[in-house]
Amino acid sequence: MPERLFSPRAAAYALCAAGVLAAGAALLGARTAHAGSAGATGPAPSVAVQVVPVSRKPVSQQVVAYGVVGAAGANAVTVSLPYVARVTRVLAQPGQTVARGAALFIVQADPGAVVAFTQAQSAATLARGELARTQALYRDGLATQSQLAAAQKALDDARQALAAQNTSGIAAGAKTVAAPVAGVVSQLAVTPGDQVQAGAALAQLVGANAAGAHVANVSLGVEPADAATLRAGQRVVLHPLSAAQQSVQAQGQVVMVGAAVDAQSQLVNVGASVPLAGTAFLPGTRVRAEIDTQTGTWWDVPRAAVLQDAHGQYVYQVMPGNKAHRVAVTVKVEHGGRYGVDGALDAARGLVVSGNYELEDGMTVRAAKADKAGQADNGGQGGAQ
């Protein structure tokens, strides 16, 4: 038995196995040493980020409302006549823009109205002559003081009646009715040949607000919760609802905030004054309005920069050595794609707007190549600073 255990063949097998094990151990040791050497001298792990400058500036909370141009009654002007007349010609069309003094109608006063005007003229002439005769008689002692006073009163009454007729503009023959204000003809109430009564509407104009005129010419509906933040004087920016006119806008201000909820719309009515002369905002245009509220001076940051976890809202800035630094912030207002935030930010350090989801406080960052979308969003400024 002992001779078999230590036979020459068994000894050869043992020597071969020992050689293989030694070679494997040497190869493994070499690989481990190479990996350790590479780890010691290679770059530390980093995250690719894009950053933008950050600064403090006035930022407003934006309230969005919808409404219509020219719906406020304060800017509507009714054209009428103080006497009975017949319309002979109509010179304007609904939707037409007219200047102050532009001809709208040709009318002819009713014969009865013309007779009344003529009678007022005759009465004034008669009273003037009667007063002169009474004064002559009074000087000769043939008229009393009472008769003189009565003649004077008769002349005064006749003059007032004639002045009223003159104010009404009654005249024989054709007369032109002009636009009392510059604006847009929103409605025509008569056609040629119509007989209109005194005070009856001939047309309605919607005046165009000029810069500095604080008259509501845009009617808006605002959610009751948002209406509590609105005040007269706040900036309003109008946009048409038409997709083809999205680039068109006009700016004005709030002039009236309703104190009750409308029973039909369940919204609060808000009036805005917006100069619209020469713009695409015709009366009746449906609009979307952006109203700036709660304006304050905050750190102005893109929405993409602000993250949130169990500890609250935060952003990352790039510190010396390209290290990410977490900064706690509080969002105060929201304006479009940006936030106004409060926090201990440093205006000299870049703000991370892309790649921040991968960061932890103190991690190393590197500049990322900004794509076209990123450049457009970040103003073309990228890279760690």
VENJOFEN-V704678 format. One record per residue. N is the residue number from 1. SS is DSSP state (2 for helix, 1 for strand, 0 for the rest). OMEGA is omega in whole degrees, -180 to 180 (999 if undefined). D_FIRST is the distance of its C-alpha to the first C-alpha in whole Angstrom. Layout:
n:N ss:SS omega:OMEGA d_first:D_FIRST
n:N ss:SS omega:OMEGA d_first:D_FIRST
This chain:
n:1 ss:0 omega:179 d_first:0
n:2 ss:2 omega:-180 d_first:4
n:3 ss:2 omega:178 d_first:5
n:4 ss:2 omega:-179 d_first:5
n:5 ss:2 omega:-176 d_first:7
n:6 ss:0 omega:178 d_first:9
n:7 ss:0 omega:179 d_first:10
n:8 ss:2 omega:-179 d_first:14
n:9 ss:2 omega:180 d_first:15
n:10 ss:2 omega:179 d_first:13
n:11 ss:2 omega:180 d_first:15
n:12 ss:2 omega:177 d_first:18
n:13 ss:2 omega:-179 d_first:18
n:14 ss:2 omega:179 d_first:18
n:15 ss:2 omega:179 d_first:21
n:16 ss:2 omega:-180 d_first:23
n:17 ss:2 omega:179 d_first:23
n:18 ss:2 omega:179 d_first:24
n:19 ss:2 omega:180 d_first:27
n:20 ss:2 omega:180 d_first:28
n:21 ss:2 omega:-180 d_first:28
n:22 ss:2 omega:180 d_first:30
n:23 ss:2 omega:179 d_first:33
n:24 ss:2 omega:179 d_first:33
n:25 ss:2 omega:180 d_first:34
n:26 ss:2 omega:179 d_first:36
n:27 ss:2 omega:178 d_first:38
n:28 ss:2 omega:179 d_first:39
n:29 ss:2 omega:180 d_first:40
n:30 ss:2 omega:179 d_first:43
n:31 ss:2 omega:-180 d_first:44
n:32 ss:2 omega:179 d_first:44
n:33 ss:2 omega:180 d_first:46
n:34 ss:2 omega:179 d_first:48
n:35 ss:2 omega:179 d_first:49
n:36 ss:2 omega:179 d_first:50
n:37 ss:2 omega:179 d_first:52
n:38 ss:2 omega:179 d_first:54
n:39 ss:2 omega:-177 d_first:55
n:40 ss:2 omega:-174 d_first:56
n:41 ss:2 omega:-177 d_first:59
n:42 ss:0 omega:-180 d_first:60
n:43 ss:0 omega:178 d_first:63
n:44 ss:0 omega:178 d_first:63
n:45 ss:0 omega:-180 d_first:63
n:46 ss:0 omega:-179 d_first:67
n:47 ss:1 omega:178 d_first:69
n:48 ss:1 omega:-177 d_first:72
n:49 ss:1 omega:169 d_first:75
n:50 ss:1 omega:-178 d_first:79
n:51 ss:1 omega:175 d_first:81
n:52 ss:1 omega:175 d_first:85
n:53 ss:0 omega:178 d_first:88
n:54 ss:0 omega:-179 d_first:89
n:55 ss:1 omega:176 d_first:92
n:56 ss:1 omega:180 d_first:95
n:57 ss:1 omega:177 d_first:98
n:58 ss:1 omega:178 d_first:100
n:59 ss:1 omega:-177 d_first:98
n:60 ss:1 omega:169 d_first:99
n:61 ss:1 omega:-175 d_first:98
n:62 ss:1 omega:175 d_first:99
n:63 ss:1 omega:-179 d_first:101
n:64 ss:1 omega:179 d_first:101
n:65 ss:1 omega:179 d_first:104
n:66 ss:1 omega:-179 d_first:106
n:67 ss:1 omega:-174 d_first:109
n:68 ss:1 omega:179 d_first:112
n:69 ss:1 omega:173 d_first:115
n:70 ss:0 omega:-179 d_first:119
n:71 ss:0 omega:-178 d_first:118
n:72 ss:0 omega:-177 d_first:120
n:73 ss:2 omega:-177 d_first:123
n:74 ss:2 omega:-178 d_first:124
n:75 ss:2 omega:-179 d_first:124
n:76 ss:1 omega:-180 d_first:126
n:77 ss:1 omega:179 d_first:130
n:78 ss:1 omega:178 d_first:132
n:79 ss:1 omega:-180 d_first:135
n:80 ss:1 omega:178 d_first:138
n:81 ss:0 omega:180 d_first:142
n:82 ss:0 omega:180 d_first:145
n:83 ss:0 omega:179 d_first:147
n:84 ss:0 omega:-178 d_first:147
n:85 ss:1 omega:176 d_first:147
n:86 ss:1 omega:-180 d_first:146
n:87 ss:1 omega:179 d_first:143
n:88 ss:1 omega:179 d_first:144
n:89 ss:1 omega:174 d_first:141
n:90 ss:1 omega:-173 d_first:137
n:91 ss:0 omega:-178 d_first:136
n:92 ss:0 omega:179 d_first:132
n:93 ss:0 omega:176 d_first:129
n:94 ss:0 omega:-179 d_first:126
n:95 ss:0 omega:-178 d_first:123
n:96 ss:0 omega:174 d_first:126
n:97 ss:1 omega:-177 d_first:126
n:98 ss:1 omega:176 d_first:129
n:99 ss:0 omega:176 d_first:131
n:100 ss:0 omega:-179 d_first:133
n:101 ss:0 omega:179 d_first:136
n:102 ss:0 omega:-179 d_first:135
n:103 ss:1 omega:179 d_first:137
n:104 ss:1 omega:-176 d_first:136
n:105 ss:1 omega:165 d_first:139
n:106 ss:1 omega:-177 d_first:143
n:107 ss:1 omega:176 d_first:145
n:108 ss:1 omega:-177 d_first:148
n:109 ss:1 omega:177 d_first:150
n:110 ss:0 omega:-179 d_first:151
n:111 ss:2 omega:178 d_first:155
n:112 ss:2 omega:178 d_first:156
n:113 ss:2 omega:179 d_first:154
n:114 ss:2 omega:178 d_first:156
n:115 ss:2 omega:179 d_first:159
n:116 ss:2 omega:178 d_first:158
n:117 ss:2 omega:179 d_first:157
n:118 ss:2 omega:179 d_first:160
n:119 ss:2 omega:178 d_first:162
n:120 ss:2 omega:177 d_first:160
n:121 ss:2 omega:-179 d_first:161
n:122 ss:2 omega:180 d_first:165
n:123 ss:2 omega:179 d_first:165
n:124 ss:2 omega:179 d_first:164
n:125 ss:2 omega:179 d_first:167
n:126 ss:2 omega:-178 d_first:169
n:127 ss:2 omega:179 d_first:168
n:128 ss:2 omega:178 d_first:168
n:129 ss:2 omega:180 d_first:172
n:130 ss:2 omega:178 d_first:173
n:131 ss:2 omega:179 d_first:172
n:132 ss:2 omega:179 d_first:174
n:133 ss:2 omega:-180 d_first:177
n:134 ss:2 omega:178 d_first:176
n:135 ss:2 omega:179 d_first:176
n:136 ss:2 omega:178 d_first:179
n:137 ss:2 omega:-179 d_first:181
n:138 ss:2 omega:179 d_first:180
n:139 ss:2 omega:179 d_first:181
n:140 ss:0 omega:179 d_first:185
n:141 ss:0 omega:-178 d_first:184
n:142 ss:0 omega:178 d_first:184
n:143 ss:0 omega:-179 d_first:180
n:144 ss:0 omega:177 d_first:179
n:145 ss:2 omega:180 d_first:176
n:146 ss:2 omega:179 d_first:174
n:147 ss:2 omega:178 d_first:175
n:148 ss:2 omega:179 d_first:173
n:149 ss:2 omega:179 d_first:170
n:150 ss:2 omega:179 d_first:170
n:151 ss:2 omega:178 d_first:170
n:152 ss:2 omega:180 d_first:168
n:153 ss:2 omega:179 d_first:165
n:154 ss:2 omega:178 d_first:166
n:155 ss:2 omega:179 d_first:165
n:156 ss:2 omega:180 d_first:162
n:157 ss:2 omega:-180 d_first:161
n:158 ss:2 omega:178 d_first:161
n:159 ss:2 omega:179 d_first:160
n:160 ss:2 omega:179 d_first:156
n:161 ss:2 omega:179 d_first:157
n:162 ss:2 omega:178 d_first:157
n:163 ss:2 omega:178 d_first:154
n:164 ss:2 omega:178 d_first:152
n:165 ss:2 omega:179 d_first:153
n:166 ss:2 omega:179 d_first:152
n:167 ss:2 omega:-179 d_first:149
n:168 ss:2 omega:178 d_first:148
n:169 ss:0 omega:180 d_first:148
n:170 ss:0 omega:176 d_first:151
n:171 ss:0 omega:178 d_first:153
n:172 ss:0 omega:179 d_first:155
n:173 ss:0 omega:-176 d_first:153
n:174 ss:1 omega:179 d_first:149
n:175 ss:1 omega:-180 d_first:147
n:176 ss:1 omega:175 d_first:143
n:177 ss:1 omega:-175 d_first:141
n:178 ss:1 omega:178 d_first:138
n:179 ss:0 omega:-179 d_first:135
n:180 ss:0 omega:180 d_first:135
n:181 ss:0 omega:172 d_first:131
n:182 ss:0 omega:-179 d_first:129
n:183 ss:1 omega:-178 d_first:126
n:184 ss:1 omega:177 d_first:125
n:185 ss:1 omega:-178 d_first:127
n:186 ss:1 omega:-177 d_first:125
n:187 ss:1 omega:171 d_first:127
n:188 ss:1 omega:-175 d_first:131
n:189 ss:0 omega:-176 d_first:133
n:190 ss:0 omega:174 d_first:136
n:191 ss:0 omega:179 d_first:137
n:192 ss:0 omega:-180 d_first:140
n:193 ss:0 omega:-179 d_first:143
n:194 ss:0 omega:172 d_first:142
n:195 ss:1 omega:-176 d_first:144
n:196 ss:1 omega:178 d_first:143
n:197 ss:0 omega:179 d_first:144
n:198 ss:0 omega:179 d_first:144
n:199 ss:0 omega:180 d_first:141
n:200 ss:0 omega:-178 d_first:139
n:201 ss:1 omega:172 d_first:136
n:202 ss:1 omega:-179 d_first:136
n:203 ss:1 omega:175 d_first:132
n:204 ss:1 omega:178 d_first:130
n:205 ss:1 omega:172 d_first:128
n:206 ss:1 omega:-178 d_first:125
n:207 ss:1 omega:178 d_first:125
n:208 ss:0 omega:-180 d_first:123
n:209 ss:0 omega:173 d_first:121
n:210 ss:0 omega:178 d_first:122
n:211 ss:0 omega:-179 d_first:120
n:212 ss:0 omega:179 d_first:121
n:213 ss:0 omega:-175 d_first:122
n:214 ss:0 omega:178 d_first:121
n:215 ss:0 omega:-177 d_first:121
n:216 ss:0 omega:175 d_first:119
n:217 ss:0 omega:176 d_first:118
n:218 ss:1 omega:180 d_first:115
n:219 ss:1 omega:-176 d_first:114
n:220 ss:1 omega:173 d_first:110
n:221 ss:1 omega:-175 d_first:108
n:222 ss:1 omega:175 d_first:106
n:223 ss:0 omega:-177 d_first:103
n:224 ss:2 omega:180 d_first:105
n:225 ss:2 omega:179 d_first:102
n:226 ss:2 omega:-177 d_first:102
n:227 ss:2 omega:-179 d_first:106
n:228 ss:0 omega:-179 d_first:106
n:229 ss:0 omega:-176 d_first:104
n:230 ss:0 omega:178 d_first:107
n:231 ss:0 omega:174 d_first:110
n:232 ss:0 omega:-180 d_first:113
n:233 ss:0 omega:180 d_first:113
n:234 ss:0 omega:-175 d_first:109
n:235 ss:1 omega:178 d_first:108
n:236 ss:1 omega:175 d_first:108
n:237 ss:1 omega:-179 d_first:106
n:238 ss:1 omega:173 d_first:107
n:239 ss:1 omega:175 d_first:105
n:240 ss:1 omega:176 d_first:107
n:241 ss:0 omega:179 d_first:104
n:242 ss:0 omega:-180 d_first:105
n:243 ss:2 omega:-179 d_first:102
n:244 ss:2 omega:-177 d_first:104
n:245 ss:2 omega:-176 d_first:105
n:246 ss:0 omega:-179 d_first:102
n:247 ss:0 omega:-179 d_first:103
n:248 ss:0 omega:176 d_first:107
n:249 ss:1 omega:177 d_first:107
n:250 ss:1 omega:-176 d_first:110
n:251 ss:1 omega:176 d_first:110
n:252 ss:1 omega:-179 d_first:112
n:253 ss:1 omega:176 d_first:112
n:254 ss:1 omega:177 d_first:112
n:255 ss:1 omega:-179 d_first:116
n:256 ss:1 omega:175 d_first:116
n:257 ss:1 omega:-178 d_first:113
n:258 ss:1 omega:-179 d_first:114
n:259 ss:1 omega:-180 d_first:114
n:260 ss:1 omega:178 d_first:113
n:261 ss:1 omega:179 d_first:111
n:262 ss:0 omega:-175 d_first:112
n:263 ss:0 omega:-178 d_first:112
n:264 ss:0 omega:-176 d_first:112
n:265 ss:0 omega:-175 d_first:109
n:266 ss:0 omega:177 d_first:107
n:267 ss:0 omega:176 d_first:107
n:268 ss:1 omega:-180 d_first:109
n:269 ss:1 omega:179 d_first:112
n:270 ss:1 omega:177 d_first:112
n:271 ss:1 omega:179 d_first:115
n:272 ss:1 omega:176 d_first:114
n:273 ss:1 omega:-177 d_first:116
n:274 ss:1 omega:176 d_first:115
n:275 ss:0 omega:-174 d_first:117
n:276 ss:0 omega:-180 d_first:117
n:277 ss:0 omega:179 d_first:120
n:278 ss:0 omega:180 d_first:119
n:279 ss:0 omega:179 d_first:115
n:280 ss:0 omega:-178 d_first:114
n:281 ss:0 omega:179 d_first:114
n:282 ss:0 omega:176 d_first:117
n:283 ss:0 omega:-178 d_first:118
n:284 ss:0 omega:180 d_first:116
n:285 ss:0 omega:175 d_first:113
n:286 ss:1 omega:-172 d_first:110
n:287 ss:1 omega:168 d_first:108
n:288 ss:1 omega:-177 d_first:105
n:289 ss:1 omega:174 d_first:105
n:290 ss:1 omega:-176 d_first:103
n:291 ss:1 omega:180 d_first:104
n:292 ss:1 omega:179 d_first:103
n:293 ss:1 omega:174 d_first:103
n:294 ss:1 omega:-178 d_first:102
n:295 ss:1 omega:178 d_first:102
n:296 ss:1 omega:179 d_first:100
n:297 ss:1 omega:-177 d_first:99
n:298 ss:1 omega:170 d_first:95
n:299 ss:1 omega:-178 d_first:92
n:300 ss:1 omega:-174 d_first:92
n:301 ss:1 omega:174 d_first:88
n:302 ss:1 omega:179 d_first:87
n:303 ss:2 omega:-176 d_first:86
n:304 ss:2 omega:-177 d_first:82
n:305 ss:2 omega:-172 d_first:82
n:306 ss:0 omega:176 d_first:82
n:307 ss:1 omega:-180 d_first:79
n:308 ss:1 omega:173 d_first:78
n:309 ss:1 omega:-177 d_first:76
n:310 ss:0 omega:-178 d_first:76
n:311 ss:0 omega:178 d_first:77
n:312 ss:1 omega:-179 d_first:80
n:313 ss:1 omega:-177 d_first:81
n:314 ss:1 omega:174 d_first:80
n:315 ss:1 omega:175 d_first:80
n:316 ss:1 omega:169 d_first:78
n:317 ss:1 omega:-178 d_first:80
n:318 ss:1 omega:-177 d_first:78
n:319 ss:1 omega:178 d_first:78
n:320 ss:0 omega:-176 d_first:78
n:321 ss:0 omega:-180 d_first:74
n:322 ss:0 omega:177 d_first:74
n:323 ss:1 omega:178 d_first:73
n:324 ss:1 omega:179 d_first:74
n:325 ss:1 omega:180 d_first:76
n:326 ss:1 omega:180 d_first:77
n:327 ss:1 omega:178 d_first:81
n:328 ss:1 omega:179 d_first:82
n:329 ss:1 omega:174 d_first:85
n:330 ss:1 omega:179 d_first:87
n:331 ss:1 omega:-179 d_first:89
n:332 ss:1 omega:-180 d_first:93
n:333 ss:1 omega:179 d_first:94
n:334 ss:1 omega:-178 d_first:93
n:335 ss:1 omega:-179 d_first:95
n:336 ss:0 omega:-179 d_first:94
n:337 ss:0 omega:-177 d_first:90
n:338 ss:1 omega:176 d_first:91
n:339 ss:1 omega:164 d_first:90
n:340 ss:1 omega:-173 d_first:92
n:341 ss:1 omega:175 d_first:90
n:342 ss:1 omega:-180 d_first:90
n:343 ss:1 omega:-176 d_first:88
n:344 ss:0 omega:178 d_first:87
n:345 ss:0 omega:179 d_first:86
n:346 ss:0 omega:-178 d_first:87
n:347 ss:0 omega:-179 d_first:89
n:348 ss:0 omega:-177 d_first:87
n:349 ss:0 omega:179 d_first:84
n:350 ss:0 omega:179 d_first:83
n:351 ss:1 omega:-178 d_first:83
n:352 ss:1 omega:-180 d_first:80
n:353 ss:1 omega:178 d_first:81
n:354 ss:1 omega:-176 d_first:78
n:355 ss:0 omega:-176 d_first:74
n:356 ss:2 omega:179 d_first:75
n:357 ss:2 omega:-179 d_first:73
n:358 ss:2 omega:-172 d_first:70
n:359 ss:0 omega:166 d_first:71
n:360 ss:0 omega:-176 d_first:70
n:361 ss:0 omega:178 d_first:72
n:362 ss:0 omega:180 d_first:71
n:363 ss:0 omega:177 d_first:69
n:364 ss:1 omega:-180 d_first:69
n:365 ss:1 omega:177 d_first:72
n:366 ss:1 omega:-178 d_first:73
n:367 ss:1 omega:177 d_first:76
n:368 ss:0 omega:176 d_first:75
n:369 ss:0 omega:-177 d_first:77
n:370 ss:0 omega:173 d_first:80
n:371 ss:0 omega:-177 d_first:81
n:372 ss:2 omega:180 d_first:84
n:373 ss:2 omega:-180 d_first:84
n:374 ss:2 omega:179 d_first:83
n:375 ss:2 omega:180 d_first:86
n:376 ss:2 omega:-177 d_first:88
n:377 ss:2 omega:-173 d_first:87
n:378 ss:2 omega:178 d_first:87
n:379 ss:0 omega:177 d_first:90
n:380 ss:0 omega:-178 d_first:87
n:381 ss:0 omega:179 d_first:86
n:382 ss:0 omega:178 d_first:82
n:383 ss:0 omega:178 d_first:79
n:384 ss:0 omega:-177 d_first:78
n:385 ss:0 omega:999 d_first:81
